[in-house]
């Protein structure tokens, strides 16, 4: 009986810690991604910008903001700069290279 109580106590504490120590950067990024997937590009750009204010090294945010701005018809130079920033921060981010290649090809 005692081991069962210990396991339940540990699981309860893990759940509590997850709620108390929620990651606001991840939450904001997830909101931005949800807006992006729904085609709400202006909202997603705003949310990606807010994400980057909290954590400016998040390469994925630059990449997806570039994709959203591309959908909104932003200038090619603006979009290229976002993809290049994503690559600078995370050189292994294949999606950013793919997006950059598509811009240059187009």
FIGUDO-364087 format. One line per 2 residues: number of its first residue (from 0); their letters; for each residue x, y, z of N, C-alpha, C, O, CB. Coordinates in nm, 2 decimals, padded with zeros to 4 digits, always signed. Glycine has a CB too. Example, Ala and Ser with C-alpha at 12.3 -4.5 7.8 and 13.67 -1.06 7.14 Angstrom:
2
0	AS	+01.32,-00.57,+00.78,+01.23,-00.45,+00.78,+01.32,-00.33,+00.78,+01.42,-00.33,+00.85,+01.13,-00.45,+00.90 | +01.28,-00.22,+00.71,+01.37,-00.11,+00.71,+01.29,+00.00,+00.79,+01.34,+00.11,+00.80,+01.41,-00.06,+00.57
This chain:
106
0	XX	+00.08,-00.12,+00.00,+00.00,+00.00,+00.00,+00.09,+00.13,+00.00,+00.05,+00.22,-00.07,-00.09,+00.00,+00.12 | +00.20,+00.12,+00.08,+00.28,+00.24,+00.08,+00.35,+00.27,-00.05,+00.35,+00.39,-00.08,+00.39,+00.21,+00.19
2	XX	+00.39,+00.18,-00.13,+00.45,+00.21,-00.26,+00.35,+00.28,-00.35,+00.38,+00.37,-00.43,+00.51,+00.09,-00.33 | +00.22,+00.23,-00.35,+00.12,+00.29,-00.43,+00.09,+00.44,-00.39,+00.08,+00.52,-00.47,-00.01,+00.21,-00.41
4	XX	+00.09,+00.46,-00.26,+00.08,+00.60,-00.21,+00.19,+00.69,-00.26,+00.17,+00.80,-00.30,+00.07,+00.60,-00.06 | +00.31,+00.63,-00.25,+00.43,+00.71,-00.30,+00.43,+00.74,-00.44,+00.46,+00.85,-00.49,+00.56,+00.63,-00.27
6	XX	+00.38,+00.64,-00.52,+00.37,+00.67,-00.67,+00.27,+00.77,-00.70,+00.29,+00.86,-00.78,+00.33,+00.54,-00.74 | +00.15,+00.77,-00.63,+00.05,+00.87,-00.65,+00.09,+01.00,-00.61,+00.06,+01.10,-00.67,-00.08,+00.83,-00.57
8	XX	+00.17,+01.01,-00.50,+00.22,+01.14,-00.45,+00.32,+01.20,-00.55,+00.31,+01.32,-00.58,+00.29,+01.12,-00.31 | +00.41,+01.12,-00.61,+00.50,+01.16,-00.71,+00.43,+01.21,-00.83,+00.46,+01.32,-00.89,+00.60,+01.05,-00.74
10	XX	+00.33,+01.14,-00.88,+00.26,+01.18,-01.00,+00.18,+01.31,-00.97,+00.18,+01.39,-01.06,+00.16,+01.07,-01.04 | +00.13,+01.32,-00.85,+00.05,+01.45,-00.82,+00.15,+01.56,-00.82,+00.12,+01.67,-00.87,-00.01,+01.43,-00.68
12	XX	+00.27,+01.55,-00.76,+00.37,+01.65,-00.76,+00.42,+01.69,-00.90,+00.44,+01.81,-00.93,+00.48,+01.61,-00.67 | +00.43,+01.59,-00.98,+00.48,+01.61,-01.12,+00.37,+01.70,-01.19,+00.41,+01.79,-01.27,+00.50,+01.48,-01.20
14	XX	+00.25,+01.67,-01.18,+00.14,+01.74,-01.24,+00.14,+01.88,-01.19,+00.12,+01.98,-01.26,+00.00,+01.67,-01.22 | +00.15,+01.90,-01.06,+00.15,+02.03,-01.00,+00.27,+02.12,-01.05,+00.25,+02.23,-01.08,+00.16,+02.02,-00.84
16	XX	+00.39,+02.06,-01.06,+00.50,+02.13,-01.10,+00.49,+02.17,-01.25,+00.53,+02.28,-01.29,+00.63,+02.04,-01.09 | +00.42,+02.09,-01.33,+00.40,+02.12,-01.47,+00.31,+02.25,-01.48,+00.34,+02.33,-01.56,+00.34,+02.01,-01.54
18	XX	+00.21,+02.25,-01.39,+00.12,+02.37,-01.39,+00.19,+02.49,-01.34,+00.17,+02.60,-01.39,+00.00,+02.34,-01.31 | +00.27,+02.48,-01.23,+00.33,+02.59,-01.17,+00.45,+02.65,-01.26,+00.46,+02.77,-01.27,+00.39,+02.56,-01.04
20	XX	+00.52,+02.56,-01.32,+00.63,+02.60,-01.40,+00.61,+02.59,-01.55,+00.69,+02.55,-01.63,+00.75,+02.51,-01.37 | +00.49,+02.64,-01.59,+00.46,+02.64,-01.74,+00.55,+02.73,-01.81,+00.60,+02.83,-01.76,+00.31,+02.69,-01.76
22	XX	+00.58,+02.70,-01.93,+00.68,+02.77,-02.02,+00.60,+02.87,-02.10,+00.53,+02.84,-02.20,+00.76,+02.67,-02.11 | +00.61,+03.00,-02.07,+00.54,+03.10,-02.14,+00.59,+03.12,-02.29,+00.51,+03.15,-02.37,+00.55,+03.23,-02.07
24	XX	+00.71,+03.09,-02.31,+00.76,+03.10,-02.45,+00.70,+02.99,-02.54,+00.65,+03.02,-02.65,+00.92,+03.08,-02.45 | +00.69,+02.87,-02.48,+00.63,+02.76,-02.56,+00.48,+02.79,-02.58,+00.43,+02.76,-02.69,+00.65,+02.63,-02.48
26	XX	+00.42,+02.84,-02.48,+00.27,+02.87,-02.49,+00.25,+02.97,-02.60,+00.16,+02.95,-02.68,+00.22,+02.92,-02.36 | +00.33,+03.08,-02.60,+00.31,+03.18,-02.70,+00.34,+03.13,-02.84,+00.27,+03.16,-02.94,+00.40,+03.30,-02.67
28	XX	+00.45,+03.05,-02.85,+00.49,+02.99,-02.98,+00.38,+02.90,-03.03,+00.34,+02.90,-03.15,+00.62,+02.91,-02.97 | +00.32,+02.82,-02.94,+00.21,+02.73,-02.98,+00.09,+02.81,-03.02,+00.02,+02.76,-03.12,+00.17,+02.64,-02.86
30	XX	+00.06,+02.92,-02.96,-00.05,+03.00,-03.00,-00.02,+03.06,-03.14,-00.11,+03.06,-03.23,-00.07,+03.12,-02.91 | +00.10,+03.10,-03.17,+00.14,+03.15,-03.30,+00.12,+03.04,-03.41,+00.08,+03.07,-03.52,+00.28,+03.20,-03.30
32	XX	+00.17,+02.92,-03.37,+00.16,+02.81,-03.47,+00.01,+02.77,-03.50,-00.02,+02.74,-03.61,+00.23,+02.69,-03.41 | -00.07,+02.78,-03.40,-00.22,+02.75,-03.42,-00.27,+02.85,-03.51,-00.35,+02.82,-03.61,-00.29,+02.75,-03.28
34	XX	-00.24,+02.98,-03.49,-00.29,+03.09,-03.58,-00.24,+03.07,-03.72,-00.31,+03.08,-03.82,-00.25,+03.23,-03.53 | -00.11,+03.03,-03.73,-00.05,+03.00,-03.86,-00.12,+02.89,-03.94,-00.15,+02.90,-04.06,+00.10,+02.97,-03.85
36	XX	-00.14,+02.78,-03.87,-00.21,+02.67,-03.93,-00.35,+02.70,-03.98,-00.40,+02.64,-04.07,-00.21,+02.55,-03.83 | -00.41,+02.79,-03.91,-00.55,+02.83,-03.94,-00.55,+02.94,-04.06,-00.66,+02.98,-04.10,-00.62,+02.89,-03.82
38	XX	-00.43,+02.98,-04.10,-00.43,+03.08,-04.20,-00.45,+03.22,-04.15,-00.47,+03.31,-04.23,-00.53,+03.05,-04.31 | -00.44,+03.24,-04.02,-00.45,+03.37,-03.96,-00.31,+03.43,-03.95,-00.25,+03.44,-03.84,-00.51,+03.36,-03.82
40	XX	-00.25,+03.47,-04.07,-00.11,+03.51,-04.08,-00.08,+03.64,-04.00,+00.03,+03.64,-03.94,-00.08,+03.52,-04.22 | -00.16,+03.74,-04.01,-00.14,+03.86,-03.93,-00.13,+03.83,-03.78,-00.04,+03.88,-03.72,-00.24,+03.97,-03.96
42	XX	-00.22,+03.75,-03.73,-00.22,+03.72,-03.59,-00.09,+03.64,-03.56,-00.03,+03.66,-03.46,-00.35,+03.64,-03.55 | -00.06,+03.54,-03.65,+00.06,+03.46,-03.62,+00.18,+03.54,-03.62,+00.27,+03.52,-03.53,+00.07,+03.35,-03.72
44	XX	+00.20,+03.64,-03.71,+00.32,+03.73,-03.71,+00.33,+03.80,-03.57,+00.43,+03.81,-03.51,+00.31,+03.83,-03.83 | +00.21,+03.85,-03.53,+00.21,+03.93,-03.40,+00.26,+03.83,-03.29,+00.33,+03.87,-03.20,+00.07,+03.98,-03.37
46	XX	+00.21,+03.71,-03.29,+00.24,+03.62,-03.18,+00.38,+03.57,-03.19,+00.45,+03.55,-03.09,+00.14,+03.50,-03.18 | +00.43,+03.55,-03.31,+00.58,+03.52,-03.33,+00.66,+03.63,-03.28,+00.77,+03.61,-03.22,+00.61,+03.48,-03.48
48	XX	+00.63,+03.75,-03.31,+00.70,+03.87,-03.26,+00.70,+03.87,-03.11,+00.81,+03.90,-03.05,+00.65,+04.00,-03.32 | +00.59,+03.84,-03.05,+00.58,+03.84,-02.90,+00.67,+03.73,-02.84,+00.74,+03.74,-02.74,+00.44,+03.82,-02.85
50	XX	+00.67,+03.61,-02.91,+00.76,+03.50,-02.87,+00.90,+03.54,-02.88,+00.98,+03.51,-02.79,+00.73,+03.38,-02.97 | +00.94,+03.61,-02.99,+01.08,+03.65,-03.00,+01.12,+03.76,-02.90,+01.24,+03.77,-02.87,+01.10,+03.70,-03.14
52	XX	+01.03,+03.84,-02.86,+01.06,+03.93,-02.75,+01.10,+03.86,-02.62,+01.18,+03.91,-02.55,+00.94,+04.03,-02.72 | +01.03,+03.75,-02.60,+01.06,+03.67,-02.48,+01.19,+03.58,-02.50,+01.27,+03.57,-02.40,+00.95,+03.58,-02.44
54	XX	+01.21,+03.53,-02.62,+01.32,+03.44,-02.64,+01.37,+03.47,-02.79,+01.33,+03.40,-02.88,+01.29,+03.30,-02.62 | +01.46,+03.57,-02.80,+01.51,+03.60,-02.94,+01.59,+03.50,-03.01,+01.62,+03.52,-03.13,+01.59,+03.73,-02.93
56	XX	+01.63,+03.39,-02.95,+01.71,+03.29,-03.02,+01.63,+03.18,-03.07,+01.69,+03.07,-03.12,+01.81,+03.23,-02.92 | +01.50,+03.19,-03.08,+01.41,+03.08,-03.13,+01.40,+03.08,-03.28,+01.32,+03.16,-03.34,+01.27,+03.09,-03.06
58	XX	+01.49,+03.00,-03.34,+01.50,+03.00,-03.49,+01.37,+02.97,-03.56,+01.33,+03.02,-03.66,+01.61,+02.90,-03.53 | +01.29,+02.87,-03.50,+01.17,+02.83,-03.56,+01.07,+02.95,-03.57,+00.99,+02.95,-03.67,+01.10,+02.72,-03.47
60	XX	+01.07,+03.04,-03.47,+00.98,+03.15,-03.48,+01.01,+03.24,-03.60,+00.92,+03.29,-03.67,+00.99,+03.23,-03.35 | +01.14,+03.26,-03.62,+01.18,+03.34,-03.74,+01.14,+03.27,-03.87,+01.09,+03.34,-03.96,+01.34,+03.37,-03.74
62	XX	+01.16,+03.14,-03.87,+01.13,+03.07,-03.99,+00.98,+03.08,-04.02,+00.94,+03.11,-04.14,+01.17,+02.92,-03.98 | +00.89,+03.05,-03.92,+00.75,+03.05,-03.95,+00.70,+03.19,-03.97,+00.60,+03.21,-04.04,+00.68,+02.98,-03.83
64	XX	+00.76,+03.29,-03.90,+00.72,+03.43,-03.93,+00.75,+03.47,-04.07,+00.67,+03.54,-04.14,+00.79,+03.53,-03.83 | +00.86,+03.42,-04.13,+00.89,+03.44,-04.27,+00.79,+03.38,-04.36,+00.75,+03.44,-04.46,+01.03,+03.39,-04.30
66	XX	+00.75,+03.26,-04.32,+00.65,+03.19,-04.40,+00.51,+03.26,-04.40,+00.45,+03.28,-04.50,+00.63,+03.05,-04.35 | +00.48,+03.31,-04.28,+00.35,+03.39,-04.27,+00.36,+03.52,-04.35,+00.26,+03.55,-04.41,+00.32,+03.42,-04.12
68	XX	+00.47,+03.59,-04.33,+00.49,+03.71,-04.41,+00.49,+03.69,-04.56,+00.44,+03.77,-04.63,+00.61,+03.79,-04.37 | +00.54,+03.58,-04.60,+00.54,+03.54,-04.74,+00.40,+03.53,-04.79,+00.36,+03.57,-04.90,+00.62,+03.42,-04.77
70	XX	+00.32,+03.46,-04.71,+00.17,+03.44,-04.74,+00.10,+03.58,-04.75,+00.00,+03.59,-04.82,+00.11,+03.35,-04.64 | +00.15,+03.67,-04.67,+00.08,+03.80,-04.66,+00.13,+03.90,-04.77,+00.08,+04.01,-04.79,+00.11,+03.87,-04.53
72	XX	+00.23,+03.85,-04.85,+00.28,+03.93,-04.96,+00.39,+04.03,-04.92,+00.40,+04.13,-04.99,+00.17,+04.01,-05.02 | +00.46,+04.00,-04.81,+00.57,+04.09,-04.77,+00.68,+04.09,-04.88,+00.68,+04.01,-04.96,+00.62,+04.05,-04.63
74	XX	+00.77,+04.19,-04.87,+00.88,+04.20,-04.96,+00.97,+04.08,-04.95,+00.98,+04.03,-04.84,+00.95,+04.33,-04.94 | +01.02,+04.05,-05.06,+01.12,+03.93,-05.07,+01.23,+03.95,-04.97,+01.28,+03.86,-04.91,+01.17,+03.91,-05.21
76	XX	+01.29,+04.07,-04.97,+01.40,+04.10,-04.88,+01.37,+04.08,-04.74,+01.45,+04.03,-04.66,+01.45,+04.24,-04.90 | +01.25,+04.12,-04.70,+01.20,+04.10,-04.56,+01.19,+03.95,-04.52,+01.24,+03.91,-04.42,+01.07,+04.17,-04.54
78	XX	+01.14,+03.88,-04.61,+01.12,+03.74,-04.59,+01.25,+03.66,-04.59,+01.28,+03.58,-04.50,+01.03,+03.67,-04.70 | +01.34,+03.70,-04.68,+01.48,+03.64,-04.69,+01.55,+03.67,-04.56,+01.62,+03.58,-04.50,+01.56,+03.69,-04.81
80	XX	+01.54,+03.79,-04.51,+01.61,+03.82,-04.38,+01.56,+03.73,-04.27,+01.64,+03.70,-04.18,+01.59,+03.97,-04.35 | +01.44,+03.70,-04.26,+01.38,+03.62,-04.16,+01.44,+03.47,-04.17,+01.47,+03.41,-04.07,+01.23,+03.62,-04.16
82	XX	+01.44,+03.42,-04.29,+01.49,+03.28,-04.31,+01.64,+03.28,-04.28,+01.69,+03.18,-04.22,+01.46,+03.24,-04.45 | +01.71,+03.38,-04.32,+01.85,+03.39,-04.29,+01.88,+03.40,-04.14,+01.98,+03.34,-04.09,+01.92,+03.50,-04.37
84	XX	+01.80,+03.47,-04.07,+01.82,+03.48,-03.93,+01.79,+03.34,-03.86,+01.86,+03.30,-03.77,+01.72,+03.58,-03.87 | +01.69,+03.27,-03.91,+01.66,+03.14,-03.86,+01.78,+03.05,-03.88,+01.82,+02.97,-03.79,+01.54,+03.08,-03.92
86	XX	+01.84,+03.05,-04.00,+01.96,+02.97,-04.03,+02.08,+03.01,-03.94,+02.16,+02.93,-03.90,+01.99,+02.98,-04.18 | +02.10,+03.14,-03.92,+02.21,+03.19,-03.84,+02.20,+03.13,-03.70,+02.30,+03.09,-03.64,+02.21,+03.34,-03.84
88	XX	+02.08,+03.13,-03.65,+02.05,+03.08,-03.51,+02.06,+02.93,-03.50,+02.11,+02.88,-03.40,+01.92,+03.13,-03.46 | +02.01,+02.86,-03.60,+02.01,+02.72,-03.60,+02.05,+02.66,-03.74,+01.97,+02.64,-03.82,+01.87,+02.66,-03.56
90	XX	+02.18,+02.65,-03.76,+02.23,+02.61,-03.89,+02.18,+02.48,-03.94,+02.19,+02.45,-04.06,+02.38,+02.61,-03.89 | +02.13,+02.39,-03.86,+02.07,+02.27,-03.90,+01.92,+02.27,-03.93,+01.86,+02.16,-03.95,+02.10,+02.16,-03.80
92	XX	+01.86,+02.38,-03.93,+01.72,+02.39,-03.95,+01.69,+02.38,-04.10,+01.69,+02.48,-04.18,+01.66,+02.53,-03.90 | +01.67,+02.26,-04.15,+01.65,+02.23,-04.29,+01.53,+02.30,-04.35,+01.54,+02.35,-04.47,+01.63,+02.08,-04.31
94	XX	+01.42,+02.32,-04.27,+01.30,+02.39,-04.33,+01.34,+02.53,-04.37,+01.28,+02.58,-04.47,+01.19,+02.38,-04.22 | +01.42,+02.60,-04.29,+01.46,+02.74,-04.33,+01.54,+02.74,-04.46,+01.52,+02.83,-04.54,+01.54,+02.80,-04.21
96	XX	+01.63,+02.64,-04.48,+01.70,+02.64,-04.60,+01.61,+02.61,-04.72,+01.62,+02.67,-04.82,+01.81,+02.53,-04.60 | +01.51,+02.52,-04.70,+01.41,+02.49,-04.80,+01.33,+02.61,-04.84,+01.31,+02.64,-04.95,+01.32,+02.38,-04.75
98	XX	+01.29,+02.69,-04.73,+01.21,+02.81,-04.76,+01.29,+02.91,-04.83,+01.25,+02.98,-04.93,+01.16,+02.87,-04.63 | +01.42,+02.93,-04.79,+01.51,+03.02,-04.86,+01.53,+02.98,-05.00,+01.53,+03.07,-05.09,+01.64,+03.03,-04.78
100	XX	+01.55,+02.85,-05.03,+01.57,+02.81,-05.16,+01.44,+02.84,-05.25,+01.46,+02.87,-05.37,+01.60,+02.66,-05.16 | +01.33,+02.82,-05.19,+01.20,+02.84,-05.27,+01.19,+02.99,-05.31,+01.15,+03.03,-05.41,+01.08,+02.80,-05.19
102	XX	+01.23,+03.08,-05.21,+01.23,+03.22,-05.24,+01.33,+03.26,-05.36,+01.29,+03.33,-05.45,+01.27,+03.31,-05.12 | +01.45,+03.20,-05.35,+01.55,+03.23,-05.46,+01.50,+03.17,-05.59,+01.53,+03.23,-05.70,+01.68,+03.18,-05.42
104	XX	+01.44,+03.05,-05.58,+01.40,+02.98,-05.71,+01.29,+03.06,-05.77,+01.28,+03.07,-05.90,+01.35,+02.84,-05.68 | +01.20,+03.12,-05.69,+01.08,+03.19,-05.74,+01.12,+03.33,-05.79,+01.04,+03.40,-05.84,+00.98,+03.21,-05.63
